[in-house]
Amino acid sequence: MHMLSKIPKWNLGLILVLILEIIIFGLINPRFWNISILLNSFNDFIGIAIIGFFVTFVMITGGIDISGGSIIGLTSVVIGILSQVAGMNIWVAIILAILAAGLCGLLNGILIAYGRVQAMVVTLGGLLLYSGIAIVLIGISGVSAYEGISGFPESFSMIAYSTVLGIPSSILLFATLFIIAYVLLHLTKYGRYIFLTGINQDAADYAGINTKKVIASTYVLSGLSAGIAGTMLTSYLGSARAEFGSEYLMSILTVVVLGGTLITGGKGGIIGTALASIIVGFLQVGMQMGGISTQYIGLATGLLLIISVALLSISSSAKDNMKKLLGLKI
């Protein structure tokens, strides 16, 4: 009981939702309880989780990044063109593609932090710009946009399909990036600066924190994570396409908000985002296994987003009211 009291109530609620989800979908289709099916299903939502971890950083600073999905497509196309069209070594192509994704994030970050342009406007522009660049690159390379770029070496597909001690590589990648994100956000000075910037940017500036650099860096991390997600998705599906990641937007925002991160900034956590991404991932897998039409998966994800935003807003305003009341009593 003492251990449970240390876990934030929101995270406890997420654990309960996850358990209920596993029970309900298992009753609908007992194959859902097959451990290997659940473990391999991580490949289907690993991209959402990876980007979600670092969009959490962005949202804690009070920003938003909706360009991740199009950066996935751009990364995929860059890997395909460099390795299959230009004949570059696949691993060099991957590194360059992830760096290109980081540059997309840097462009977002500079415009938002230093140009003082609204995050929604910049990342919406980025969403259109990066997907546009991906489509143009496919066109220039002479490859059919419909067919995409395929013929990758077997070593590349091993990124998504290999196992270590029976554990799928997607779970290992999930765990690795979870640890990196958790340490950065919760155990370093940099993480403290992210929270302080989100709580009150002016106060953080007065305290000597370079909030512009902090804000810009969160978009770079978000871009890099989209690059890693794009690499994983390309390996998993065996081809490079510009439209990869286009349906990720709603899911990424859902896992971050459902994980307990306030849209207004200043509050959030990586454990919540990790739990929420598993909930959303299992929701999609469970609905597919239950024979529910894929068009309803978007509906369910949208409902989760609306409900979590509403609950977080209610709980945060309730806390503010309590503080005001206590302040009056004092």
VEXFIDREN-238050 format. One record per residue: x, y, z of N, C-alpha, C, O in turn. Coordinates in pm, whole numbers, padded with zeros to 5 digits, always signed. Atoms other than C-alpha are relative to their C-alpha. Example, Ala and Ser with C-alpha at 12.3 -4.5 7.8 and 13.67 -1.06 7.14 Angstrom:
+00089-00119+00000+01230-00450+00780+00090+00120+00000+00194+00118+00066/-00082-00119-00006+01367-00106+00714-00077+00109+00073-00026+00220+00090/
***
This chain:
+00083-00122+00000+00000+00000+00000+00086+00126+00000+00056+00226-00066/-00090-00116-00008+00287+00233+00086+00059+00030-00138+00076+00146-00175/-00055-00016+00136+00433+00172-00263-00103+00066-00092-00069+00154-00171/+00107-00055+00083+00097+00249-00427-00022+00148+00026-00053+00224-00066/+00023-00140-00036+00068+00578-00240+00103+00094-00065+00079+00214-00079/-00104-00081+00063+00391+00695-00407-00026+00022-00149+00028+00115-00208/+00031-00012+00143+00249+00643-00760-00105+00109-00017-00207+00107+00052/+00101-00104+00023+00065+00952-00893-00136-00062-00034-00143-00163-00103/+00136+00053+00021-00314+00900-00898-00032-00018-00148-00096-00116-00187/+00029+00009+00145-00330+00969-01272+00061-00127-00059-00003-00197-00138/-00067+00120+00051-00075+00692-01343-00067-00127+00050-00076-00226-00023/+00074+00115-00053-00265+00452-01116-00126-00024-00083-00163-00137-00113/+00119+00008+00084-00576+00531-01319+00032-00062-00136-00045-00142-00189/-00042+00054+00130-00386+00453-01641+00029-00150+00010-00006-00226-00080/-00028+00143-00020-00265+00119-01501-00131-00078+00007-00143-00187-00050/+00131+00065-00012-00626+00033-01412-00068-00011-00137-00125-00116-00171/+00058+00001+00135-00745+00129-01764+00067-00107-00086+00000-00179-00161/-00076+00099+00077-00469-00089-01916-00042-00143+00037-00060-00227-00051/+00042+00133-00046-00568-00390-01702-00141-00033-00051-00166-00143-00100/+00138+00019+00050-00938-00344-01791-00002-00027-00150-00077-00111-00199/-00010+00015+00146-00846-00312-02158+00043-00142-00037-00016-00205-00125/-00051+00136+00026-00650-00640-02152-00108-00104+00030-00125-00200-00045/+00108+00094-00037-00939-00818-01975-00112+00002-00104-00155-00103-00152/+00115-00014+00092-01213-00682-02206+00034-00055-00139-00042-00135-00195/-00036+00048+00135-01028-00743-02536+00030-00149-00001+00007-00217-00101/-00027+00144-00011-00918-01086-02412-00129-00081+00002-00134-00191-00052/+00131+00067-00004-01282-01179-02345-00065+00001-00140-00132-00094-00180/+00056-00010+00136-01381-01056-02695+00071-00099-00093+00007-00169-00171/-00080+00093+00081-01096-01251-02859+00114-00053+00086+00211+00019+00110/-00103+00057-00091-00888-01488-02635+00143+00006-00055+00238-00002+00022/-00134-00012+00059-00595-01456-02883+00071+00126+00050+00194+00135+00045/-00058-00125-00051-00543-01108-02735+00086-00028+00123+00177+00049+00154/-00077+00035-00121-00409-01280-02422+00129-00075-00034+00205-00110+00057/-00123+00065+00042-00132-01444-02626+00116+00100+00015+00120+00202-00053/-00109-00093-00032+00186-01283-02489+00081+00039-00123+00115+00156-00140/-00083-00030+00117+00381-01311-02816-00072+00096-00095-00009+00180-00159/+00077-00093+00085+00097-01135-03007+00007+00141+00058+00027+00237-00016/-00006-00132-00065+00095-00851-02753+00139+00062-00014+00152+00182-00040/-00137-00052+00010+00475-00819-02759+00031+00045-00143+00091+00151-00163/-00026-00036+00140+00491-00818-03140-00086+00118-00046-00053+00185-00144/+00087-00113+00038+00207-00562-03153+00068+00134+00024+00022+00236-00028/-00072-00125-00026+00456-00302-03023+00049+00063-00130+00059+00186-00139/-00044-00051+00130+00579-00271-03384-00103+00093-00062-00068+00185-00135/+00107-00078+00060+00239-00124-03475-00013+00140+00060-00063+00232-00005/+00016-00133-00062+00257+00166-03229+00129+00056+00059+00126+00156+00131/-00129-00046-00054+00627+00204-03147+00029+00146-00040+00082+00223+00040/-00025-00136+00047+00645+00523-03359-00074+00104+00082-00020+00210+00115/+00083-00091-00081+00362+00687-03163+00063+00021+00137+00070+00133+00188/-00060-00007-00134+00532+00603-02831+00129+00080-00002+00151+00166+00084/-00131-00066+00007+00880+00720-02938-00017+00153-00012+00045+00229+00062/+00020-00145+00019+00757+01060-03062-00072+00057+00122-00043+00169+00166/+00075-00043-00119+00516+01084-02767+00090+00037+00117+00065+00134+00187/-00094-00028-00110+00806+01069-02520+00055+00143-00010+00062+00214+00090/-00068-00129+00014+00967+01382-02666-00096+00115-00031-00061+00231-00009/+00102-00104+00010+00649+01569-02757-00046+00039+00143-00094+00150+00166/+00026-00030-00141+00593+01544-02379+00090+00116+00046+00044+00206+00116/-00094-00109-00034+00905+01765-02338-00054+00132-00055-00061+00233+00015/+00049-00120+00070+00763+02013-02591-00121+00058+00073-00128+00178+00098/+00125-00047-00061+00421+02031-02424+00018+00048+00143-00056+00135+00190/-00028-00048-00137+00566+02073-02074+00052+00144-00006+00026+00222+00086/-00048-00139+00014+00738+02392-02201-00115+00094-00039-00097+00216-00043/+00114-00082+00040+00391+02511-02309-00019+00005-00151-00102+00081-00200/+00010+00003+00146+00439+02432-02679-00081-00118-00050-00146-00188+00027/+00065+00115+00063+00296+02179-02923+00074-00031-00129+00123+00060-00197/-00066+00040+00124+00444+01980-03211-00090-00099-00075-00106-00213-00033/+00088+00088+00078+00210+01841-03476+00066-00040-00134-00001-00091-00224/-00068+00029+00127+00476+01797-03748+00066-00138-00001+00122-00178-00103/-00069+00130-00012+00606+01457-03625-00037-00101-00108+00049-00171-00161/+00045+00096+00100+00394+01252-03865+00063+00023-00136+00102-00072-00203/-00058-00029+00133+00526+01431-04175+00152-00017+00002+00212-00046-00102/-00144+00025-00011+00886+01407-04045+00028-00150-00016+00132-00189-00069/-00012+00145+00019+00833+01028-04033+00008-00031-00150+00096-00105-00195/+00004+00022+00145+00742+01032-04404+00126+00050-00070+00179-00017-00159/-00121-00058+00059+01037+01257-04492+00122-00088+00029+00203-00113-00060/-00111+00089-00039+01282+01034-04299-00002-00127-00085+00102-00170-00136/+00017+00122+00078+01146+00727-04477+00048+00020-00144+00122-00063-00198/-00036-00030+00139+01188+00888-04821+00151+00024-00013+00213-00023-00108/-00145-00028+00004+01541+01013-04744+00080-00130+00010+00178-00148-00063/-00068+00131-00012+01648+00662-04633-00010-00075-00133+00090-00129-00183/+00023+00071+00126+01495+00513-04950+00083+00055-00114+00146-00021-00188/-00072-00063+00112+01650+00764-05191+00151-00016+00016+00220-00053-00080/-00145+00009-00021+01998+00766-05034+00052-00142-00018+00158-00163-00077/-00051+00138+00006+02027+00387-05005-00035-00071-00130+00049-00142-00186/+00044+00077+00116+01825+00256-05301+00021+00071-00133+00047+00006-00235/-00017-00076+00125+01851+00535-05559+00146+00046-00015+00206+00029-00121/-00138-00051+00006+02190+00692-05473+00105-00107+00030+00224-00086+00008/-00091+00112-00026+02342+00358-05366+00088+00016+00122+00192-00048+00133/-00078-00023-00122+02466+00482-05029-00017-00117+00097-00117-00188+00094/+00009+00102-00105+02541+00243-04741-00124+00026+00085-00149+00140+00125/+00129-00016-00070+02210+00180-04559+00015+00065+00137-00071+00144+00177/-00017-00054-00136+02349+00267-04213+00037+00148-00003-00004+00225+00083/-00034-00142+00018+02500+00596-04336-00127+00076-00039-00151+00188+00009/+00126-00061+00042+02164+00671-04504-00093+00023+00118-00159+00127+00128/+00086-00010-00119+01980+00607-04175+00046+00118+00088-00036+00199+00132/-00055-00108-00084+02212+00841-03979-00033+00137-00061-00076+00228+00009/+00027-00127+00067+02174+01118-04239-00148+00036+00002-00185+00153+00016/+00145-00023-00002+01795+01075-04249-00046+00046+00138-00131+00135+00149/+00038-00040-00137+01767+01101-03868+00053+00141+00029-00014+00220+00097/-00054-00136-00015+01993+01410-03875-00088+00101-00073-00111+00212-00024/+00092-00088+00076+01763+01561-04142-00127+00025+00081-00179+00136+00083/+00119-00013-00086+01468+01494-03908+00029+00096+00116-00055+00177+00153/-00041-00091-00107+01660+01670-03629+00006+00145-00047-00028+00236+00027/-00005-00136+00058+01714+01971-03860-00141+00057-00017-00163+00176+00002/+00141-00044+00009+01336+01985-03922-00046+00050+00137-00112+00153+00148/+00034-00039-00136+01291+01998-03544+00069+00129+00039+00010+00213+00108/-00076-00122-00030+01562+02265-03518-00065+00123-00065-00073+00229-00004/+00068-00109+00070+01384+02481-03778-00126+00041+00077-00152+00160+00098/+00119-00028-00083+01060+02450-03575+00039+00076+00125-00021+00178+00159/-00043-00057-00128+01244+02530-03252+00050+00143-00010+00018+00226+00075/-00055-00135+00018+01427+02838-03385-00114+00100-00026-00116+00209+00031/+00112-00090+00032+01108+02989-03530-00088+00026+00123-00138+00137+00142/+00087-00013-00118+00915+02924-03207+00071+00073+00114+00016+00166+00172/-00071-00057-00116+01179+03010-02945+00059+00138-00028+00048+00229+00053/-00069-00125+00030+01370+03287-03120-00085+00095-00086-00073+00217-00075/+00085-00083+00086+01116+03407-03378-00131+00038+00066-00206+00122+00015/+00122-00028-00078+00835+03409-03118-00129-00025-00081-00231+00039-00057/+00119+00037+00077+00595+03254-03371-00073-00108+00079-00009-00192+00142/+00078+00099-00075+00312+03047-03222+00034-00142-00043+00047-00171-00162/-00040+00139+00027+00401+02678-03192-00096-00071-00094-00054-00146-00182/+00102+00065+00084+00074+02564-03351+00018+00041-00147+00009-00043-00237/-00017-00052+00136+00134+02786-03657+00125-00059-00065+00121-00105-00179/-00126+00050+00054+00497+02679-03703-00008-00149-00031+00031-00192-00140/+00000+00145+00021+00439+02305-03660-00107-00044-00101-00094-00148-00165/+00098+00028+00106+00127+02313-03880+00065+00028-00136+00047-00048-00231/-00075-00031+00122+00342+02482-04145+00102-00109-00028+00122-00150-00143/-00098+00109+00012+00608+02216-04079-00065-00128-00051-00009-00200-00134/+00076+00118+00041+00349+01942-04119-00019-00002-00152+00001-00104-00218/+00023-00012+00145+00268+02068-04471+00132+00005-00077+00145-00057-00182/-00129-00018+00068+00627+02165-04562+00075-00132-00013+00120-00168-00122/-00082+00122+00002+00799+01836-04464-00064-00111-00083+00005-00187-00150/+00065+00101+00084+00536+01616-04626+00011+00040-00147+00023-00045-00235/-00017-00051+00137+00559+01838-04936+00138-00031-00055+00153-00072-00170/-00138+00030+00040+00939+01798-04947+00014-00149-00032+00077-00187-00131/-00005+00147+00020+00898+01418-04915-00060-00038-00135-00005-00121-00207/+00068+00029+00127+00655+01411-05211+00085+00047-00118+00097-00023-00218/-00086-00055+00106+00885+01632-05423+00122-00090-00021+00160-00119-00135/-00118+00087+00009+01187+01410-05343-00033-00131-00071+00045-00179-00153/+00045+00124+00067+00994+01099-05448-00015+00025-00150+00025-00057-00232/+00021-00036+00141+00899+01275-05773+00131+00017-00075+00146-00031-00187/-00131-00025+00062+01257+01387-05847+00075-00132-00024+00141-00149-00126/-00075+00126+00010+01394+01037-05785-00056-00093-00108+00006-00194-00142/+00058+00079+00108+01162+00901-06055-00070-00126+00046-00104-00213-00035/+00070+00117-00055+01000+00648-05824-00149+00030+00008-00187+00144+00034/+00145-00018-00011+00622+00596-05827-00037+00025+00146-00002-00054+00234/+00041-00033-00138+00472+00763-05518-00090-00109+00056-00090-00135+00176/+00094+00105-00044+00211+00484-05507+00077-00125+00046+00043-00186+00148/-00075+00122-00033+00466+00200-05505+00102+00023+00111+00132-00069+00188/-00103-00029-00099+00725+00373-05286+00133-00060-00041+00149-00109-00152/-00135+00053+00026+01089+00266-05263+00017-00127+00081+00004-00125+00203/-00020+00126-00073+01155-00097-05175+00133-00063-00040+00217+00002-00102/-00125+00070+00034+01432-00358-05213+00111+00025+00100+00229+00017+00066/-00101-00024-00104+01606-00279-04884+00072-00130+00035+00015-00238+00022/-00072+00123-00040+01876-00521-04762-00064-00064+00123-00134+00001+00201/+00060+00074-00112+01778-00788-04512+00046+00055+00135-00029+00052+00233/-00053-00055-00127+02000-00628-04246-00086+00118+00048-00097+00142+00169/+00084-00114-00036+01770-00322-04257-00133-00047+00061-00180+00010+00159/+00127+00050-00055+01452-00524-04198+00019-00063+00138-00077-00077+00214/-00028+00057-00132+01624-00681-03896-00021+00102+00112-00041+00064+00227/+00023-00105-00103+01584-00344-03716-00136-00024+00064-00149-00016+00187/+00136+00019-00051+01210-00416-03682-00029-00145+00039-00111-00171+00127/+00040+00140-00018+01207-00796-03691+00094-00086+00083+00066-00203+00107/-00093+00081-00080+01506-00906-03483-00049-00013+00144-00133+00064+00190/+00030+00018-00142+01482-01035-03126+00132-00019+00077+00229-00070+00022/-00115+00021-00087+01729-01033-02837-00051-00075+00123-00134-00023+00198/+00047+00088-00109+01681-01318-02586-00153-00017-00005-00220-00024+00098/+00144+00020+00018+01332-01362-02731-00084+00127+00010-00205+00123-00007/+00073-00127-00013+01241-00994-02678+00006+00074-00134+00116+00099-00184/-00001-00071+00128+01132-00812-02999+00076+00133+00009+00072+00201+00112/-00081-00122+00002+01357-00521-03102-00084+00125+00025-00034+00224+00080/+00086-00117-00022+01058-00282-03093-00015+00029+00149-00021+00145+00190/+00013-00018-00146+01022-00341-02717+00132+00052+00058+00132+00136+00148/-00131-00048-00047+01396-00290-02665+00019+00147-00034+00072+00224+00047/-00008-00141+00039+01378+00038-02859-00091+00086+00087-00052+00194+00131/+00097-00067-00088+01070+00142-02658+00064+00023+00138+00059+00133+00192/-00060-00007-00134+01253+00064-02331+00120+00096+00003+00136+00173+00097/-00120-00086+00006+01577+00239-02439-00038+00147-00004+00016+00228+00072/+00039-00142+00013+01405+00563-02544-00080+00046+00121-00077+00164+00157/+00070-00033-00124+01181+00550-02237+00101+00040+00107+00084+00142+00175/-00103-00028-00102+01491+00537-02013+00070+00133-00029+00089+00215+00062/-00067-00126+00038+01665+00818-02208-00089+00120+00033-00045+00217+00094/+00094-00110-00022+01354+01039-02195-00025+00022+00149-00031+00136+00196/+00026-00011-00145+01289+00961-01826+00117+00066+00072+00098+00156+00154/-00121-00057-00065+01648+01038-01720+00012+00148-00034+00034+00231+00055/-00012-00140+00043+01657+01361-01926-00101+00091+00069-00068+00200+00116/+00107-00086-00052+01323+01491-01800-00007+00003+00152-00033+00108+00211/+00026+00008-00145+01313+01372-01439+00125-00004+00088+00115+00014+00209/-00118+00017-00084+01674+01328-01327+00115+00095-00034+00225+00081+00020/-00108-00093+00036+01872+01614-01485-00043+00146+00021-00161+00178+00035/+00024-00144-00011+01906+01991-01451-00080+00049-00122-00167+00135-00111/+00070-00035+00125+01788+02016-01815-00151-00025+00015-00233+00056-00028/+00141+00034-00023+01461+01845-01717-00068+00101+00090-00183+00141+00067/+00054-00102-00092+01411+02090-01430-00027+00130-00074-00128+00196-00052/+00015-00123+00079+01462+02379-01672-00123-00007-00091-00192+00092-00111/+00119+00019+00086+01193+02233-01902-00126+00029+00080-00215+00101+00035/+00118-00022-00086+00942+02227-01615-00013+00147+00040-00122+00204+00036/+00003-00141-00044+01038+02576-01492-00042+00092-00114-00114+00189-00092/+00037-00078+00118+01005+02716-01846-00150-00009-00023-00214+00091-00056/+00144+00021+00020+00656+02566-01873-00086+00064+00107-00195+00113+00079/+00077-00058-00111+00543+02689-01531-00006+00152-00014-00113+00212-00003/-00005-00145+00016+00658+03049-01586+00128+00038-00073+00235+00042-00013/-00119-00027+00081+00893+03141-01870+00073+00127+00045+00196+00129+00048/-00062-00126-00044+00954+03497-01747+00082-00020+00127+00194+00028+00139/-00070+00027-00127+01046+03376-01398+00125-00083-00026+00229-00061+00037/-00117+00085+00034+01277+03112-01550+00110+00084-00063+00228+00063-00037/-00098-00091+00061+01445+03384-01759+00072+00082+00106+00195+00096+00103/-00059-00080-00109+01499+03599-01448+00094-00084+00086+00190-00033+00143/-00084+00091-00081+01647+03293-01274+00129-00037-00073+00212-00111-00021/-00123+00025+00075+01916+03284-01544-00005-00120-00093+00098-00162-00146/+00014+00114+00091+01778+02994-01747-00019+00053-00142-00099+00143-00166/+00014-00039+00140+01821+03030-02123-00122-00073-00058-00109-00178-00121/+00124+00071+00036+01456+02942-02193-00014-00018-00152-00075-00114-00198/+00006+00013+00148+01491+03005-02570+00071-00128-00044+00020-00204-00126/-00079+00119+00036+01760+02737-02592-00072-00127+00047-00074-00228-00023/+00074+00115-00055+01555+02501-02371-00117-00036-00092-00135-00152-00128/+00117+00023+00086+01242+02544-02587+00044-00057-00137-00011-00156-00184/-00047+00046+00132+01433+02506-02917+00049-00144+00006+00023-00223-00085/-00057+00135-00012+01610+02192-02791-00109-00108+00008-00089-00219-00039/+00107+00100-00011+01278+02018-02713-00056-00035-00138-00097-00149-00163/+00048+00026+00137+01173+02055-03078+00102-00082-00079+00066-00163-00164/-00104+00081+00064+01508+01914-03192-00016-00146+00042-00011-00236-00041/+00019+00137-00050+01454+01609-02969-00125-00064-00061-00125-00182-00095/+00124+00048+00061+01100+01576-03103+00024-00041-00146-00025-00145-00191/-00034+00030+00139+01235+01588-03462+00084-00126-00012+00057-00211-00097/-00086+00119+00002+01507+01331-03390-00080-00126+00030-00059-00230-00032/+00082+00117-00035+01252+01098-03228-00090-00041-00118-00114-00160-00139/+00080+00029+00119+01033+01127-03540+00087-00068-00106+00039-00154-00180/-00094+00064+00091+01342+01033-03744+00023-00146+00035+00028-00232-00053/-00018+00139-00046+01396+00720-03533-00128-00080-00029-00121-00195-00072/+00129+00066+00027+01024+00637-03564-00015-00030-00149-00064-00136-00187/+00007+00018+00145+01044+00684-03943+00089-00115-00048+00051-00190-00138/-00092+00110+00033+01343+00447-03962-00063-00134+00037-00060-00229-00041/+00062+00124-00049+01162+00183-03755-00118-00041-00089-00134-00158-00123/+00119+00027+00081+00843+00212-03961+00038-00047-00141-00025-00138-00196/-00048+00039+00134+01031+00188-04292+00054-00143+00002+00030-00221-00090/-00054+00135-00015+01212-00122-04168-00113-00102+00017-00110-00211-00040/+00113+00089-00030+00886-00276-04042-00084-00029-00125-00124-00143-00149/+00087+00016+00118+00689-00216-04364+00078-00032-00128+00018-00066-00230/-00083+00044+00112+00982-00282-04598+00000+00091-00122+00049+00052-00229/-00005-00095+00111+00932+00024-04817+00000+00143+00054-00039+00168+00169/-00005-00141-00039+00981+00401-04808-00110+00076-00073-00118+00072-00196/+00111-00076+00059+00677+00621-04865-00014+00136+00067+00015+00152+00186/+00017-00136-00052+00602+00990-04824-00115+00011+00098-00114+00096+00188/+00121-00013-00086+00265+00927-04656+00012-00073+00134-00081-00069+00214/-00018+00068-00129+00408+00719-04369-00014+00101+00114+00041+00211+00107/+00014-00086-00116+00308+00869-04035-00111+00102-00010-00138+00175+00085/+00103-00104+00020+00027+01081-04183-00119-00016+00095-00187+00081+00127/+00115+00023-00090-00231+00917-03953+00041-00001+00148-00038-00037+00234/-00052+00007-00138-00013+00950-03639-00037+00119+00087-00032+00110+00210/+00018-00126-00074-00105+01307-03540-00091-00015+00121-00051+00017+00233/+00098+00014-00109-00416+01229-03332+00053-00092+00110+00037-00063+00229/-00050+00098-00098-00251+00929-03165+00113+00056+00086+00118+00031+00206/-00112-00057-00075+00066+01119-03067-00051+00097+00107-00011+00090+00223/+00056-00097-00096-00131+01404-02904-00078-00072+00109-00075-00032+00226/+00079+00075-00098-00359+01150-02736+00088-00063+00107+00057-00055+00226/-00083+00068-00101-00076+00954-02569+00066+00101+00094+00087+00071+00212/-00065-00101-00085+00088+01275-02441-00101+00057+00101-00072+00067+00220/+00103-00059-00089-00234+01426-02300-00058-00106+00093-00077-00080+00212/+00053+00110-00084-00373+01092-02178+00102-00038+00107+00066-00084+00215/-00106+00029-00097-00036+01045-02006+00008+00098+00115+00086+00078+00208/+00006-00094-00112-00114+01344-01784+00075+00130-00022+00096+00206+00073/-00070-00126+00029+00071+01627-01960-00102+00109-00031-00190+00092-00116/+00093-00111+00020-00112+01958-01941+00030+00072-00132+00147+00097-00163/-00018-00073+00126-00167+02135-02276+00058+00139+00027+00131+00193-00056/-00048-00135-00036-00093+02465-02098+00145+00000+00049+00204+00106+00068/-00140+00011-00040+00250+02335-01990+00022-00007+00150-00071+00014+00229/-00038+00001-00141+00435+02297-01659-00021-00130+00073+00028-00147+00185/+00027+00127-00069+00315+01946-01579-00005-00114-00100-00065-00102-00207/+00002+00117+00086+00370+01603-01729+00105-00100+00045+00182-00073+00136/-00098+00102-00039+00575+01286-01709+00012-00110-00105-00081-00135-00182/-00029+00102+00101+00732+01010-01917-00071-00131+00031-00114-00201-00061/+00068+00126-00035+00580+00718-01723-00144+00003-00049-00194-00095-00104/+00138-00015+00046+00230+00850-01798-00011-00015-00151-00101-00081-00201/+00001+00009+00146+00312+00889-02168+00023-00144-00045-00040-00190-00140/-00028+00139+00035+00455+00535-02180-00124-00088+00021-00159-00169-00065/+00122+00078-00028+00143+00386-02016-00110+00032-00101-00179-00057-00150/+00104-00043+00094-00086+00592-02242+00025-00055-00140-00069-00092-00210/-00031+00051+00134+00098+00480-02557-00031-00149-00010-00073-00197-00115/+00035+00143-00001+00054+00114-02456-00153-00015-00004-00205-00102-00072/+00148+00004+00000-00317+00181-02385-00054+00025-00141-00139-00050-00190/+00047-00033+00136-00368+00345-02728+00039-00110-00098-00040-00148-00185/-00047+00107+00089-00159+00076-02900-00085-00126+00014-00128-00184-00085/+00081+00120-00026-00348-00211-02735-00146+00021-00042-00214-00073-00083/+00137-00033+00044-00678-00032-02810-00014-00029-00149-00112-00089-00194/+00004+00021+00145-00596-00036-03182+00010-00149-00035-00064-00198-00119/-00019+00144+00025-00475-00399-03175-00126-00077+00041-00174-00163-00033/+00119+00069-00052-00774-00512-02964-00122+00020-00088-00198-00074-00111/+00115-00027+00087-01029-00342-03190+00013-00075-00133-00086-00125-00187/-00022+00075+00124-00871-00499-03499-00027-00149+00021-00090-00214-00062/+00020+00143-00029-00869-00845-03336-00145-00032+00032-00192-00144+00015/+00142+00018-00030-01227-00792-03226-00089+00014-00122-00211+00002-00113/+00075-00011+00125-01327-00742-03589-00071+00134-00016-00164+00146-00095/+00063-00132+00008-01417-00376-03536+00065+00077-00116+00188+00076-00130/-00050-00073+00117-01383-00160-03850+00104+00104+00039+00092+00170+00142/-00112-00092-00031-01062+00049-03863-00045+00146+00011+00021+00225+00078/+00045-00140-00007-01263+00370-03911-00045+00038+00141-00045+00155+00178/+00041-00027-00138-01387+00334-03552+00118+00016+00095+00103+00067+00206/-00120-00014-00084-01029+00320-03417+00032+00148+00019+00067+00191+00129/-00022-00145-00008-00987+00691-03499-00100+00065+00093-00067+00157+00168/+00107-00052-00086-01318+00761-03326+00034-00025+00147+00020+00063+00231/-00034+00036-00138-01205+00577-03011+00119+00082+00050+00121+00126+00165/-00119-00080-00038-00867+00759-03011-00040+00145+00026+00006+00206+00123/+00049-00138-00017-01043+01097-03053-00075+00017+00131-00058+00117+00200/+00075-00003-00127-01275+01018-02761+00095+00000+00119+00076+00074+00215/-00101+00006-00107-00976+00927-02543+00066+00135+00019+00087+00179+00132/-00065-00131-00006-00812+01260-02630-00090+00103+00068-00046+00176+00156/+00095-00098-00056-01124+01466-02548-00023-00025+00149-00022+00069+00229/+00027+00035-00141-01194+01278-02222+00120+00035+00088+00104+00091+00196/-00119-00026-00082-00833+01306-02100+00026+00150+00017+00065+00194+00125/-00015-00146-00010-00814+01680-02181-00099+00056+00102-00064+00139+00186/+00104-00048-00092-01142+01737-01996+00033-00034+00145+00022+00051+00233/-00032+00043-00137-01036+01534-01690+00119+00075+00057+00119+00114+00173/-00118-00074-00046-00695+01703-01671-00034+00145+00032+00013+00200+00132/+00041-00140-00023-00853+02049-01701-00079+00014+00129-00058+00106+00207/+00084-00002-00121-01107+01969-01430+00087-00016+00124+00072+00059+00221/-00083+00026-00118-00845+01827-01191+00094+00116+00028+00117+00151+00145/-00093-00111-00022-00602+02117-01247-00073+00124+00050-00021+00197+00134/+00075-00117-00048-00872+02385-01202-00051-00023+00143-00062+00071+00221/+00044+00032-00137-00998+02204-00890+00114+00027+00099+00092+00080+00208/-00117-00025-00087-00644+02218-00746+00023+00149+00019+00051+00194+00130/-00017-00146-00007-00617+02590-00828-00102+00062+00095-00069+00149+00175/+00106-00051-00088-00950+02657-00655+00029-00033+00146+00005+00049+00234/-00034+00040-00137-00835+02462-00349+00110+00090+00056+00105+00132+00171/-00111-00088-00044-00514+02668-00334-00050+00140+00036-00007+00200+00134/+00058-00133-00025-00717+02990-00356-00076+00001+00132-00064+00095+00211/+00077+00011-00123-00948+02874-00078+00091-00006+00123+00068+00060+00224/-00095+00012-00112-00656+02772+00143+00071+00134+00025+00096+00172+00139/-00064-00131-00011-00490+03107+00067-00087+00099+00072-00039+00181+00151/+00093-00091-00065-00803+03291+00177-00010-00029+00149-00020+00062+00232/+00010+00039-00143-00819+03092+00501+00122+00045+00077+00113+00086+00193/-00125-00040-00065-00456+03168+00574-00003+00152+00023+00092+00208+00077/
***
